[in-house]
Each structure stands twice: as structure tokens, then as C-alpha cells.
């Protein structure tokens, strides 16, 4: 699923670049990029990379949180089952006496 999304995104980018090239809109953009100083390009790339990292790390963090919540839910359910078993055992011993 991850590779499929990545592939579709890449195809979309390539298609967009092709359309921009066909309408002669890509040339002026490239000229503007060439006029930027190298450090300006590095800043923009750094911002994009930082945003990507923040997005991927937030997704991993959410997955870890979901896993932890599920584990704690299972612990709670086990405690409830143990308490129920204790009550049933107590009721049966009370009924015998």
C-alpha cells in the first residue's frame, strides 16, 4: 500500500511537470530557481525536509500511541476478567457454606 501511494505520487509529479513543459510554463520557473542564491535553495529544501520528517514522525508516534492504548486496554480487560472470576469463586464458596 505504501509503495502504491508513493508510485501514484511520483506519476502525478511527472505528469504535472510534463503538462507544465508542454504549456511552456516550466521554463520561467526554472529561471527563477536559477536566480536564487544557493543558500536560499538550501533553506527551502531544509524546510521541505523538516516538514516531511515532522509528518512521518507524527504518524509513527500516533501508531506507537495506538499500540500502547491497545495494550493497556488488554491489561484492563484481563483485570476485569480476574475480578469477575474471583467474585464467581466467592459466590460459589458462599453458596456451599
PyMOL commands that set and color helices and strands:
alter all, ss='L'
color gray80, all
select helices_A, chain A and resi 2-22+26-35+38-96
alter helices_A, ss='H'
color red, helices_A
deselect
rebuild
show_as cartoon
